[in-house]
Amino acid sequence: MELDRIDARLLDLVQRNNRLSSEDLGAKVGLSASGVQRRLKRLRSDGIIESDVSIISPKAVGRNVTAFVLISFERDRADIIDRFKRTISKMPEVMSGFYVTGQADFVLLVTASDMEDYEYFTRRLVHEGSDIKRFETMVVLHRAKAGFTVPMESIACW
């Protein structure tokens, strides 16, 4: 889908603050509120806007441990990969999961209330993923930046 400069500006604004009203957005991009609503509806139906979410502080809700988990498999087979994707999609502790190139097959962003909770998660994950060859954890000491903002400058200048 072609995106024009107004689409790009709208996308930039809503990904930074999805609570802006159509009137506020319209004032910032030079459209009426109904014009903004039509564009946002199209951007959602075309799959450009995947979701409207709020980013929650894990610590504020008792999730005091954040970790990156690198997973490598014994064999690189489609059925193993697909099964693992289904498994992690059902695990609420997995905030994000990526099938990657390099030394690991998957990188997971995981949250837990404490190390005991994390250990319980790892036992379930290893039990479900019997083809796991290597499992490496990197515990986050400090979250320097969090977000899902995609740079829009390359799409259209505003």
C-alpha positions in Angstrom: 0.0 0.0 0.0 1.2 3.5 -0.8 1.5 5.8 2.2 1.5 9.5 1.7 2.9 12.2 4.0 -0.3 12.5 5.9 -0.5 8.7 6.5 3.1 8.8 7.7 2.5 11.7 10.1 -0.7 10.1 11.5 1.2 6.8 12.0 4.0 8.7 13.8 1.5 10.5 16.1 -0.7 7.5 17.0 2.2 5.2 17.7 3.5 7.7 20.2 0.1 8.5 21.8 -2.9 6.5 20.7 -5.2 8.5 23.0 -5.1 11.6 20.8 -8.6 12.5 19.6 -9.4 12.6 15.9 -9.8 16.4 16.3 -6.3 16.7 17.8 -4.8 14.5 15.1 -6.6 16.4 12.4 -5.3 19.7 13.7 -1.7 18.3 13.6 -2.0 16.8 10.0 -4.4 19.3 8.4 -7.5 17.0 8.1 -11.0 17.0 9.5 -11.8 14.6 12.3 -13.8 12.4 9.9 -10.9 12.4 7.4 -8.6 11.2 10.2 -11.0 8.4 11.2 -11.3 7.2 7.6 -7.5 7.1 7.2 -7.0 5.3 10.5 -9.7 2.8 9.6 -8.0 2.1 6.3 -4.6 1.8 7.9 -6.0 -0.7 10.4 -7.9 -2.8 7.7 -4.8 -2.8 5.5 -2.8 -4.2 8.5 -0.4 -1.3 8.8 -1.7 -0.5 12.2 -1.6 -4.0 13.8 -2.9 -3.1 17.3 -3.7 -0.2 19.6 -2.0 -0.9 23.0 -0.8 0.6 26.2 2.7 -0.1 27.3 2.6 -1.3 31.0 5.6 -1.0 33.3 6.3 -4.6 34.3 7.7 -3.6 37.7 4.5 -1.6 38.5 2.5 -4.9 38.2 4.9 -7.1 40.1 6.9 -8.5 37.1 10.3 -7.7 38.6 12.4 -9.9 36.3 12.9 -9.3 32.6 15.1 -11.6 30.6 16.1 -12.3 27.0 16.1 -16.1 26.4 18.1 -17.5 23.4 16.8 -20.9 22.2 18.6 -23.3 19.8 17.2 -26.5 18.5 18.8 -29.9 17.8 17.4 -29.8 14.3 16.1 -27.1 12.0 12.8 -28.6 10.9 9.6 -26.7 10.0 7.4 -28.8 12.3 9.7 -28.1 15.3 9.8 -24.4 14.6 6.0 -24.2 14.1 5.3 -26.2 17.3 7.6 -23.9 19.2 5.9 -20.8 17.8 2.5 -22.2 18.9 3.9 -23.0 22.4 5.4 -19.6 23.1 2.3 -17.8 21.7 0.3 -19.5 24.6 2.8 -18.5 27.3 1.8 -15.2 29.0 5.3 -14.7 30.3 6.7 -14.4 26.7 6.2 -10.7 25.9 7.8 -11.1 22.4 9.3 -13.9 20.5 11.4 -13.8 17.4 12.6 -16.5 15.0 16.1 -15.3 14.1 19.3 -16.0 12.2 22.6 -16.4 13.9 23.7 -18.6 16.8 20.2 -19.0 18.3 17.0 -20.0 16.5 14.7 -17.9 18.7 15.0 -14.9 21.0 12.3 -14.4 23.6 11.6 -11.4 25.8 10.3 -12.9 29.0 8.9 -11.4 32.3 8.5 -13.0 35.7 7.6 -11.9 39.2 10.9 -13.3 40.6 13.6 -15.9 39.9 11.5 -18.7 41.3 8.7 -17.8 38.9 11.3 -17.6 36.0 12.6 -21.0 36.9 9.0 -22.4 36.8 8.7 -20.8 33.3 11.9 -22.4 32.1 10.9 -25.8 33.3 7.6 -25.5 31.4 9.4 -24.2 28.3 12.0 -27.0 28.2 9.3 -29.6 28.9 7.2 -28.3 26.0 10.2 -27.8 23.7 11.8 -31.2 23.9 13.9 -30.5 20.8 15.8 -27.6 22.6 19.5 -28.1 22.4 20.7 -24.9 24.0 19.0 -22.4 26.3 20.7 -19.2 27.4 19.3 -16.5 29.6 20.3 -12.8 29.8 18.7 -11.1 32.8 18.0 -7.4 32.2 19.7 -5.2 34.8 18.1 -1.9 33.6 15.6 -1.1 30.9 17.3 1.8 29.1 14.5 2.1 26.5 11.2 0.5 25.8 8.7 0.9 23.0 7.5 -0.2 19.6 7.9 3.1 17.7 8.8 2.6 14.1 10.6 5.5 12.5 8.4 7.1 9.8 10.8 9.8 8.5 11.9 7.6 5.5 8.3 7.2 4.3 7.5 10.8 3.8 8.8 14.1 4.9 6.6 16.4 6.9 
